[in-house]
Amino acid sequence: MNRASDLDHKLQSASSPPSVRNAFPPHGSSMATLLGFGAILLWSTLATLTALKGPAVPPFQTTAITFAVGGSVLLAFAVLRGRTRALSPNPKAFALALYGLFAYHALYFAALRLAPAAEANLIASLWALLTVLLSGLLPGHRLSARHVAAALLGLGAAALLVGDIGSAADAYPSRFLGIALAFTCAFVWASYSVLSRLVAAIPSESLALPCLATSVLALIASMAFESWAEVPSMGSWLALILLGVGPVGAAFLLWDIGMKHGRIATLGVLAYASPIISTALLVLLGLAQPSMALAVACILMVTAAALAVRSAN
């Protein structure tokens, strides 16, 4: 066992509650990796569903509704499996999950409201690259020249997209604020993912309570900073419910299982399929316009991913 894996093992053992056994597949199993890829596929629908629910529902209200649905899904999953004891995270895990879930999604929904969906989504997807870069700073890991090259390629892709949306001034007057929020939410999710190593042995079902707490926080923020909007149509309600069940609900559970018990390097490679699939869905459904900048940005991000993951192995 090398220094990095030995450190991870010690961190997981220290954070593991002795009274709750993990009911999911063993470390490195193909099934856990497949479940983790399921989360990636669900996240590929996040931008499309957000665009379909429309701009009428503001970001905090969207977060409140979707996380109420997602938290309820995870809670029901634990109860039906007789795993109610696994629902209680320790304070460190609860605070970390609340930071990742609430901050990321509030910023993400705001970004997609203020900037073109495809461009903002691709920039938010830089979390996967940032996760690799930040993990290189952990004890037992190191930042290599390939990490730096990958970061520069990722920044190049983002700069290309930012320059490309300059022509969208009429449709998106606050587009640059939206792009800044997309950058910020990428950093939030990356830092959450890296810091989650400290609580890696906490049962996956424990995410239900942070999801419900995120819904309550978002409701309070919505009442304080937004005007609660009427959901305009049944189509918007359907998009909100699907967001809660899929990319804001089941995806967290699947990703947690994949990270704790699957092949992390494999999932790291597969994660970069999400922005590509997501962008393709937006274009195919007419929710984004195809452009050379989008195509080149996708290629740059895939190249950055290949460099970053190769450095991590």
C-alpha positions as CSV (number, residue, x, y, z in Angstrom):
1,M,0.0,0.0,0.0
2,N,1.5,3.4,-1.0
3,R,1.6,6.5,1.1
4,A,-1.5,8.1,-0.5
5,S,-3.7,5.0,-0.1
6,D,-2.4,4.3,3.4
7,L,-3.3,7.9,4.4
8,D,-6.8,7.5,2.8
9,H,-7.3,4.2,4.7
10,K,-6.4,5.9,8.0
11,L,-8.7,8.8,7.4
12,Q,-11.6,6.5,6.5
13,S,-11.0,4.3,9.6
14,A,-10.9,7.3,11.9
15,S,-14.2,8.7,10.6
16,S,-16.1,5.4,10.4
17,P,-19.0,5.0,12.9
18,P,-18.4,1.6,14.6
19,S,-22.1,0.9,15.0
20,V,-23.1,1.2,11.4
21,R,-21.8,-1.2,8.8
22,N,-21.7,-0.1,5.1
23,A,-24.2,-2.1,3.1
24,F,-22.8,-1.4,-0.3
25,P,-20.3,-3.3,-2.5
26,P,-16.7,-3.8,-1.4
27,H,-13.9,-1.5,-2.5
28,G,-13.0,-1.6,-6.2
29,S,-16.1,-3.5,-7.2
30,S,-17.4,-3.3,-10.8
31,M,-20.9,-2.8,-9.6
32,A,-19.9,0.2,-7.4
33,T,-18.1,1.8,-10.4
34,L,-21.2,1.2,-12.6
35,L,-23.3,2.9,-10.0
36,G,-20.9,5.8,-9.9
37,F,-21.2,6.2,-13.7
38,G,-25.0,6.3,-13.2
39,A,-24.5,9.5,-11.2
40,I,-22.5,10.9,-14.1
41,L,-25.3,10.2,-16.5
42,L,-27.9,11.8,-14.2
43,W,-25.7,14.9,-13.8
44,S,-25.6,15.1,-17.6
45,T,-29.3,16.0,-17.5
46,L,-28.9,18.8,-14.9
47,A,-28.4,21.7,-17.3
48,T,-31.2,20.5,-19.6
49,L,-33.8,20.1,-16.8
50,T,-32.7,23.4,-15.3
51,A,-33.3,25.1,-18.7
52,L,-36.6,23.3,-19.2
53,K,-38.0,24.4,-15.8
54,G,-37.5,28.0,-17.1
55,P,-36.2,31.2,-15.6
56,A,-39.4,32.1,-13.8
57,V,-38.4,30.1,-10.7
58,P,-35.5,31.9,-9.0
59,P,-32.3,30.0,-7.8
60,F,-33.0,29.6,-4.1
61,Q,-36.6,28.6,-4.7
62,T,-35.4,26.0,-7.2
63,T,-32.8,24.7,-4.7
64,A,-35.5,24.5,-2.0
65,I,-37.9,22.5,-4.1
66,T,-35.4,20.1,-5.7
67,F,-33.6,19.3,-2.5
68,A,-36.9,18.7,-0.6
69,V,-37.6,16.1,-3.3
70,G,-34.1,14.7,-3.4
71,G,-33.8,14.5,0.4
72,S,-37.2,12.7,0.6
73,V,-36.0,10.2,-2.0
74,L,-32.8,9.4,0.0
75,L,-34.8,9.2,3.2
76,A,-37.3,6.8,1.8
77,F,-34.5,4.7,0.3
78,A,-32.9,4.3,3.7
79,V,-36.2,3.5,5.5
80,L,-37.2,0.9,2.9
81,R,-33.9,-0.8,3.3
82,G,-34.1,-0.8,7.1
83,R,-31.1,1.5,7.3
84,T,-32.5,4.3,9.5
85,R,-29.4,4.2,11.8
86,A,-27.3,5.1,8.8
87,L,-29.1,8.4,8.3
88,S,-27.2,10.3,11.0
89,P,-23.9,11.9,9.9
90,N,-21.4,13.1,12.4
91,P,-21.1,16.9,12.7
92,K,-18.1,17.2,10.4
93,A,-19.7,15.2,7.6
94,F,-23.0,17.1,8.0
95,A,-21.3,20.6,7.8
96,L,-19.2,19.5,4.8
97,A,-22.2,18.1,2.9
98,L,-24.2,21.2,3.6
99,Y,-21.4,23.4,2.3
100,G,-21.1,21.3,-0.9
101,L,-24.8,20.7,-1.6
102,F,-26.2,24.2,-0.7
103,A,-23.5,26.4,-2.0
104,Y,-22.9,24.5,-5.3
105,H,-26.5,24.2,-6.4
106,A,-27.5,27.7,-5.4
107,L,-24.6,29.1,-7.4
108,Y,-25.3,26.6,-10.3
109,F,-29.0,27.5,-10.7
110,A,-28.1,31.2,-10.5
111,A,-25.4,30.8,-13.2
112,L,-27.7,29.1,-15.6
113,R,-30.3,31.8,-15.0
114,L,-27.8,34.6,-15.8
115,A,-25.7,33.1,-18.6
116,P,-26.2,30.9,-21.6
117,A,-26.9,27.4,-20.4
118,A,-24.3,25.4,-22.4
119,E,-21.4,27.8,-21.7
120,A,-22.2,28.2,-18.0
121,N,-22.6,24.4,-17.6
122,L,-19.3,23.7,-19.2
123,I,-17.5,26.2,-17.0
124,A,-19.2,24.7,-13.9
125,S,-18.0,21.3,-15.1
126,L,-14.4,22.4,-14.4
127,W,-15.0,20.9,-10.9
128,A,-13.7,17.6,-12.2
129,L,-10.4,19.1,-13.2
130,L,-10.2,21.2,-10.1
131,T,-10.8,18.1,-8.0
132,V,-7.7,16.4,-9.5
133,L,-5.6,19.6,-9.0
134,L,-6.7,20.1,-5.4
135,S,-6.1,16.4,-4.6
136,G,-2.5,16.9,-5.6
137,L,-2.1,19.2,-2.6
138,L,-3.3,16.6,-0.1
139,P,-0.7,14.9,2.2
140,G,0.8,11.9,0.3
141,H,0.0,13.4,-3.1
142,R,1.9,15.8,-5.3
143,L,1.2,18.3,-8.0
144,S,3.0,17.5,-11.3
145,A,3.7,19.4,-14.5
146,R,0.9,17.5,-16.2
147,H,-1.5,18.9,-13.5
148,V,-0.4,22.4,-14.4
149,A,-0.8,21.7,-18.1
150,A,-4.2,20.3,-17.6
151,A,-5.2,23.4,-15.5
152,L,-4.0,25.7,-18.3
153,L,-6.0,23.8,-20.9
154,G,-9.1,23.9,-18.7
155,L,-8.7,27.7,-18.2
156,G,-8.2,28.0,-22.0
157,A,-11.5,26.3,-22.6
158,A,-13.2,28.6,-20.0
159,A,-11.7,31.7,-21.6
160,L,-12.9,30.6,-25.0
161,L,-16.4,30.3,-23.7
162,V,-16.3,33.6,-21.9
163,G,-15.2,35.3,-25.0
164,D,-17.8,33.6,-27.1
165,I,-20.8,34.7,-24.9
166,G,-19.7,38.4,-25.4
167,S,-22.2,38.4,-28.4
168,A,-25.1,37.4,-26.1
169,A,-25.4,40.8,-24.5
170,D,-29.1,41.4,-25.4
171,A,-30.3,38.0,-24.2
172,Y,-28.1,37.8,-21.1
173,P,-27.2,41.3,-19.8
174,S,-25.8,39.7,-16.6
175,R,-23.9,37.0,-18.4
176,F,-20.4,37.7,-16.9
177,L,-21.8,37.5,-13.4
178,G,-23.3,34.2,-14.4
179,I,-20.0,32.9,-15.6
180,A,-18.3,34.1,-12.4
181,L,-20.9,32.1,-10.4
182,A,-20.2,29.1,-12.6
183,F,-16.5,29.3,-11.8
184,T,-17.3,29.6,-8.1
185,C,-19.6,26.6,-8.0
186,A,-16.9,24.6,-9.8
187,F,-14.5,25.4,-7.0
188,V,-17.1,24.7,-4.3
189,W,-17.8,21.2,-5.6
190,A,-14.1,20.4,-6.2
191,S,-13.2,21.4,-2.6
192,Y,-16.2,19.5,-1.2
193,S,-15.1,16.4,-3.2
194,V,-11.5,16.5,-2.0
195,L,-12.4,17.3,1.7
196,S,-14.9,14.4,1.7
197,R,-11.9,12.1,2.0
198,L,-11.9,13.0,5.6
199,V,-15.4,11.5,6.1
200,A,-15.2,8.8,3.5
201,A,-16.5,6.0,5.8
202,I,-19.7,7.7,6.7
203,P,-22.7,5.8,5.3
204,S,-24.0,7.1,2.0
205,E,-27.6,7.3,3.2
206,S,-26.5,10.0,5.7
207,L,-26.7,12.5,2.8
208,A,-30.5,12.6,3.2
209,L,-30.3,14.9,6.2
210,P,-27.9,17.5,4.6
211,C,-30.2,17.4,1.5
212,L,-33.3,18.3,3.6
213,A,-31.3,20.9,5.6
214,T,-30.2,22.4,2.3
215,S,-33.8,22.7,1.3
216,V,-34.7,24.5,4.5
217,L,-31.7,26.9,4.1
218,A,-32.6,27.6,0.5
219,L,-36.2,28.3,1.6
220,I,-35.1,30.8,4.2
221,A,-32.7,32.5,1.6
222,S,-35.5,32.6,-0.9
223,M,-37.9,34.3,1.5
224,A,-35.2,36.8,2.4
225,F,-33.7,37.6,-1.0
226,E,-36.2,36.6,-3.6
227,S,-39.9,36.9,-4.4
228,W,-41.4,33.4,-4.2
229,A,-42.6,32.7,-7.8
230,E,-45.5,30.7,-9.0
231,V,-44.3,27.7,-11.0
232,P,-45.6,28.6,-14.4
233,S,-46.6,25.2,-15.9
234,M,-46.9,21.5,-15.3
235,G,-43.8,21.1,-17.5
236,S,-41.8,23.3,-15.1
237,W,-43.1,21.2,-12.2
238,L,-42.1,18.0,-13.9
239,A,-38.6,19.4,-14.6
240,L,-38.3,20.4,-10.9
241,I,-39.4,17.0,-9.7
242,L,-37.1,15.2,-12.1
243,L,-34.2,17.4,-10.9
244,G,-35.0,16.3,-7.3
245,V,-35.3,12.6,-8.1
246,G,-32.3,12.4,-10.4
247,P,-29.3,14.8,-10.5
248,V,-30.2,16.4,-7.1
249,G,-31.3,13.2,-5.4
250,A,-30.3,9.7,-6.5
251,A,-27.1,10.9,-8.2
252,F,-25.5,11.9,-4.8
253,L,-26.1,8.4,-3.4
254,L,-24.7,6.7,-6.5
255,W,-21.7,9.0,-6.6
256,D,-21.0,8.4,-2.9
257,I,-21.1,4.7,-3.4
258,G,-18.8,4.9,-6.5
259,M,-16.3,7.1,-4.7
260,K,-16.1,4.9,-1.6
261,H,-16.3,1.4,-3.2
262,G,-15.6,1.8,-6.9
263,R,-12.6,2.4,-9.1
264,I,-11.9,6.1,-8.5
265,A,-9.5,6.5,-11.4
266,T,-12.0,5.1,-13.9
267,L,-14.8,7.3,-12.5
268,G,-12.4,10.3,-12.8
269,V,-12.1,9.6,-16.5
270,L,-15.8,9.0,-17.0
271,A,-16.8,12.2,-15.2
272,Y,-15.6,14.2,-18.1
273,A,-18.4,12.6,-20.2
274,S,-20.9,14.6,-18.2
275,P,-20.3,18.1,-19.7
276,I,-20.0,16.6,-23.2
277,I,-23.3,14.7,-22.9
278,S,-24.9,17.6,-21.2
279,T,-23.9,20.1,-24.0
280,A,-25.1,17.6,-26.7
281,L,-28.5,17.3,-25.0
282,L,-28.9,21.1,-24.8
283,V,-28.0,21.5,-28.5
284,L,-30.2,18.6,-29.6
285,L,-33.2,19.9,-27.7
286,G,-32.7,23.4,-29.1
287,L,-31.8,24.9,-25.7
288,A,-28.4,26.0,-26.9
289,Q,-26.9,27.0,-30.2
290,P,-24.1,24.9,-31.6
291,S,-20.9,26.8,-32.2
292,M,-17.2,26.3,-33.0
293,A,-16.3,27.7,-29.5
294,L,-18.4,25.0,-27.8
295,A,-16.8,22.2,-29.9
296,V,-13.3,23.4,-29.3
297,A,-14.0,23.9,-25.6
298,C,-15.2,20.4,-25.3
299,I,-12.0,19.1,-27.0
300,L,-9.8,21.2,-24.7
301,M,-11.7,19.9,-21.6
302,V,-11.3,16.2,-22.7
303,T,-7.6,16.8,-23.3
304,A,-7.2,18.4,-19.9
305,A,-9.0,15.5,-18.4
306,A,-6.7,13.0,-20.0
307,L,-3.6,14.8,-18.7
308,A,-5.0,15.2,-15.2
309,V,-6.1,11.6,-14.8
310,R,-2.9,10.3,-16.3
311,S,-1.0,12.4,-13.7
312,A,-3.2,11.0,-10.9
313,N,-2.4,7.4,-11.8
